[in-house]
Amino acid sequence: MGDNSYGELVTAQPCSDSRQLLQNAEKISASKEYICAITKQHTIYCWGSNEYGELGTGDRNNRNYATKITIKPVKLVVVGGGGRSPWEFFIPHEGEHTCTVTLDDKVYCWRANGYGQLGTGNKTDRLTPTTISLP
Protein backbone atom coordinates (compact mmCIF):
# COMPACT_ATOMS: atom_id res chain seq x y z
CA MET A 1 0.00 0.00 0.00
CA GLY A 2 2.44 2.69 1.08
CA ASP A 3 4.94 3.81 3.69
CA ASN A 4 2.39 5.93 5.62
CA SER A 5 3.98 9.20 4.46
CA TYR A 6 0.46 10.60 4.02
CA GLY A 7 -1.37 8.67 6.74
CA GLU A 8 -2.67 6.10 4.23
CA LEU A 9 -2.23 3.29 6.77
CA VAL A 10 -4.76 4.93 9.15
CA THR A 11 -2.62 4.78 12.26
CA ALA A 12 -3.63 8.25 13.46
CA GLN A 13 -6.75 8.63 15.55
CA PRO A 14 -8.44 11.99 14.68
CA CYS A 15 -11.36 9.95 13.38
CA SER A 16 -12.17 7.54 16.19
CA ASP A 17 -14.14 5.23 13.90
CA SER A 18 -11.30 4.50 11.43
CA ARG A 19 -10.81 0.98 12.77
CA GLN A 20 -14.55 0.34 12.70
CA LEU A 21 -14.69 1.72 9.16
CA LEU A 22 -12.08 -0.77 7.99
CA GLN A 23 -13.94 -3.62 9.68
CA ASN A 24 -17.09 -2.45 7.89
CA ALA A 25 -15.36 -2.03 4.52
CA GLU A 26 -16.70 -4.15 1.72
CA LYS A 27 -14.18 -3.04 -0.92
CA ILE A 28 -10.85 -1.26 -0.69
CA SER A 29 -8.74 0.19 -3.50
CA ALA A 30 -5.26 1.55 -2.82
CA SER A 31 -2.47 3.36 -4.56
CA LYS A 32 0.93 3.94 -3.00
CA GLU A 33 -0.20 7.27 -1.50
CA TYR A 34 -3.94 7.08 -0.81
CA ILE A 35 -6.76 4.63 -0.17
CA CYS A 36 -10.53 4.58 -0.70
CA ALA A 37 -12.92 2.13 0.92
CA ILE A 38 -16.59 1.37 0.34
CA THR A 39 -18.61 0.36 3.39
CA LYS A 40 -21.42 -2.18 3.50
CA GLN A 41 -23.75 0.85 3.44
CA HIS A 42 -22.21 1.86 0.05
CA THR A 43 -20.54 4.97 1.46
CA ILE A 44 -17.06 5.87 0.23
CA TYR A 45 -14.25 7.06 2.50
CA CYS A 46 -10.78 8.12 1.34
CA TRP A 47 -7.56 9.08 3.13
CA GLY A 48 -3.86 9.71 2.53
CA SER A 49 -2.24 12.10 0.05
CA ASN A 50 -4.48 14.78 -1.40
CA GLU A 51 -1.82 16.97 -2.98
CA TYR A 52 -3.56 16.83 -6.37
CA GLY A 53 -7.15 16.29 -5.22
CA GLU A 54 -6.89 12.49 -5.10
CA LEU A 55 -9.45 12.18 -2.32
CA GLY A 56 -12.28 14.08 -4.01
CA THR A 57 -12.82 16.38 -1.03
CA GLY A 58 -12.71 19.62 -3.03
CA ASP A 59 -9.38 20.72 -1.57
CA ARG A 60 -5.74 19.62 -1.57
CA ASN A 61 -5.31 18.88 2.15
CA ASN A 62 -3.82 15.49 3.04
CA ARG A 63 -5.91 13.36 5.40
CA ASN A 64 -4.46 10.86 7.87
CA TYR A 65 -7.98 9.77 8.78
CA ALA A 66 -10.89 8.32 6.83
CA THR A 67 -12.92 11.11 5.23
CA LYS A 68 -16.43 10.58 3.86
CA ILE A 69 -16.72 11.61 0.20
CA THR A 70 -19.93 13.34 -0.85
CA ILE A 71 -21.38 11.18 -3.59
CA LYS A 72 -24.35 8.88 -4.21
CA PRO A 73 -24.10 5.34 -2.76
CA VAL A 74 -21.35 3.46 -4.59
CA LYS A 75 -20.61 -0.15 -5.51
CA LEU A 76 -17.10 0.13 -7.04
CA VAL A 77 -14.08 2.37 -6.65
CA VAL A 78 -10.77 2.31 -8.52
CA VAL A 79 -8.00 4.56 -7.22
CA GLY A 80 -4.72 5.50 -8.76
CA GLY A 81 -5.37 4.71 -12.39
CA GLY A 82 -1.81 4.52 -13.59
CA GLY A 83 -2.17 5.51 -17.20
CA ARG A 84 -4.35 7.53 -19.46
CA SER A 85 -7.45 5.48 -18.68
CA PRO A 86 -8.95 5.09 -15.19
CA TRP A 87 -9.77 1.45 -15.88
CA GLU A 88 -6.23 0.19 -16.54
CA PHE A 89 -6.14 -2.43 -13.78
CA PHE A 90 -2.98 -4.29 -14.79
CA ILE A 91 -0.41 -1.54 -14.47
CA PRO A 92 1.18 -0.11 -11.31
CA HIS A 93 -1.12 2.42 -9.69
CA GLU A 94 0.53 5.82 -9.60
CA GLY A 95 -2.33 7.85 -8.14
CA GLU A 96 -3.39 9.77 -11.24
CA HIS A 97 -7.16 9.63 -10.83
CA THR A 98 -10.04 7.97 -9.01
CA CYS A 99 -13.29 6.63 -10.45
CA THR A 100 -16.33 5.09 -8.87
CA VAL A 101 -19.60 3.55 -10.01
CA THR A 102 -22.77 4.32 -8.06
CA LEU A 103 -25.59 1.90 -7.33
CA ASP A 104 -27.58 3.47 -10.17
CA ASP A 105 -24.65 2.75 -12.57
CA LYS A 106 -23.44 6.36 -12.89
CA VAL A 107 -19.68 6.86 -13.26
CA TYR A 108 -17.88 9.59 -11.32
CA CYS A 109 -14.18 10.45 -11.60
CA TRP A 110 -11.85 13.04 -10.13
CA ARG A 111 -8.24 14.24 -9.93
CA ALA A 112 -5.76 14.42 -12.83
CA ASN A 113 -7.16 14.96 -16.31
CA GLY A 114 -4.16 16.25 -18.27
CA TYR A 115 -4.74 13.72 -21.06
CA GLY A 116 -8.54 13.91 -20.95
CA GLN A 117 -8.55 10.51 -19.21
CA LEU A 118 -11.57 11.34 -17.05
CA GLY A 119 -13.84 11.52 -20.07
CA THR A 120 -15.17 14.99 -19.28
CA GLY A 121 -14.53 16.34 -22.78
CA ASN A 122 -11.67 18.59 -21.62
CA LYS A 123 -8.36 18.41 -19.75
CA THR A 124 -9.39 20.21 -16.55
CA ASP A 125 -8.42 18.45 -13.30
CA ARG A 126 -11.33 17.78 -10.91
CA LEU A 127 -11.12 18.05 -7.11
CA THR A 128 -14.57 16.55 -6.49
CA PRO A 129 -16.46 13.59 -8.00
CA THR A 130 -17.60 14.59 -11.48
CA THR A 131 -20.30 12.78 -13.45
CA ILE A 132 -18.92 11.10 -16.56
CA SER A 133 -21.28 10.79 -19.51
CA LEU A 134 -21.04 7.42 -21.17
CA PRO A 135 -22.05 6.79 -24.79
C-alpha positions in Angstrom: 0.0 0.0 0.0 2.4 2.7 1.1 4.9 3.8 3.7 2.4 5.9 5.6 4.0 9.2 4.5 0.5 10.6 4.0 -1.4 8.7 6.7 -2.7 6.1 4.2 -2.2 3.3 6.8 -4.8 4.9 9.2 -2.6 4.8 12.3 -3.6 8.2 13.5 -6.7 8.6 15.6 -8.4 12.0 14.7 -11.4 9.9 13.4 -12.2 7.5 16.2 -14.1 5.2 13.9 -11.3 4.5 11.4 -10.8 1.0 12.8 -14.6 0.3 12.7 -14.7 1.7 9.2 -12.1 -0.8 8.0 -13.9 -3.6 9.7 -17.1 -2.5 7.9 -15.4 -2.0 4.5 -16.7 -4.2 1.7 -14.2 -3.0 -0.9 -10.8 -1.3 -0.7 -8.7 0.2 -3.5 -5.3 1.5 -2.8 -2.5 3.4 -4.6 0.9 3.9 -3.0 -0.2 7.3 -1.5 -3.9 7.1 -0.8 -6.8 4.6 -0.2 -10.5 4.6 -0.7 -12.9 2.1 0.9 -16.6 1.4 0.3 -18.6 0.4 3.4 -21.4 -2.2 3.5 -23.7 0.8 3.4 -22.2 1.9 0.0 -20.5 5.0 1.5 -17.1 5.9 0.2 -14.2 7.1 2.5 -10.8 8.1 1.3 -7.6 9.1 3.1 -3.9 9.7 2.5 -2.2 12.1 0.0 -4.5 14.8 -1.4 -1.8 17.0 -3.0 -3.6 16.8 -6.4 -7.2 16.3 -5.2 -6.9 12.5 -5.1 -9.5 12.2 -2.3 -12.3 14.1 -4.0 -12.8 16.4 -1.0 -12.7 19.6 -3.0 -9.4 20.7 -1.6 -5.7 19.6 -1.6 -5.3 18.9 2.2 -3.8 15.5 3.0 -5.9 13.4 5.4 -4.5 10.9 7.9 -8.0 9.8 8.8 -10.9 8.3 6.8 -12.9 11.1 5.2 -16.4 10.6 3.9 -16.7 11.6 0.2 -19.9 13.3 -0.8 -21.4 11.2 -3.6 -24.4 8.9 -4.2 -24.1 5.3 -2.8 -21.3 3.5 -4.6 -20.6 -0.1 -5.5 -17.1 0.1 -7.0 -14.1 2.4 -6.6 -10.8 2.3 -8.5 -8.0 4.6 -7.2 -4.7 5.5 -8.8 -5.4 4.7 -12.4 -1.8 4.5 -13.6 -2.2 5.5 -17.2 -4.3 7.5 -19.5 -7.5 5.5 -18.7 -8.9 5.1 -15.2 -9.8 1.5 -15.9 -6.2 0.2 -16.5 -6.1 -2.4 -13.8 -3.0 -4.3 -14.8 -0.4 -1.5 -14.5 1.2 -0.1 -11.3 -1.1 2.4 -9.7 0.5 5.8 -9.6 -2.3 7.9 -8.1 -3.4 9.8 -11.2 -7.2 9.6 -10.8 -10.0 8.0 -9.0 -13.3 6.6 -10.5 -16.3 5.1 -8.9 -19.6 3.5 -10.0 -22.8 4.3 -8.1 -25.6 1.9 -7.3 -27.6 3.5 -10.2 -24.7 2.8 -12.6 -23.4 6.4 -12.9 -19.7 6.9 -13.3 -17.9 9.6 -11.3 -14.2 10.4 -11.6 -11.9 13.0 -10.1 -8.2 14.2 -9.9 -5.8 14.4 -12.8 -7.2 15.0 -16.3 -4.2 16.2 -18.3 -4.7 13.7 -21.1 -8.5 13.9 -20.9 -8.5 10.5 -19.2 -11.6 11.3 -17.0 -13.8 11.5 -20.1 -15.2 15.0 -19.3 -14.5 16.3 -22.8 -11.7 18.6 -21.6 -8.4 18.4 -19.8 -9.4 20.2 -16.6 -8.4 18.5 -13.3 -11.3 17.8 -10.9 -11.1 18.1 -7.1 -14.6 16.5 -6.5 -16.5 13.6 -8.0 -17.6 14.6 -11.5 -20.3 12.8 -13.5 -18.9 11.1 -16.6 -21.3 10.8 -19.5 -21.0 7.4 -21.2 -22.0 6.8 -24.8 
